[in-house]
């Protein structure tokens, strides 16, 4: 998840700074796929009822 989050942040920055149209388009396509991957991982995490240090109270 950390790697995915890092890659998503990089692509958001590329879209925002937009060095050129082609780079923005590629980053946008990658970000779209990464969003889908993130949602899938989150659903799988919840379905498996996984817990980590932050979930415990």
ABEGO torsion letter per residue (X at the ends): XAAAAAAAAAAAAAAAAGABAAAAAAAAAAAAAAAAAAAAAAAAAAAAGBBBAAABX
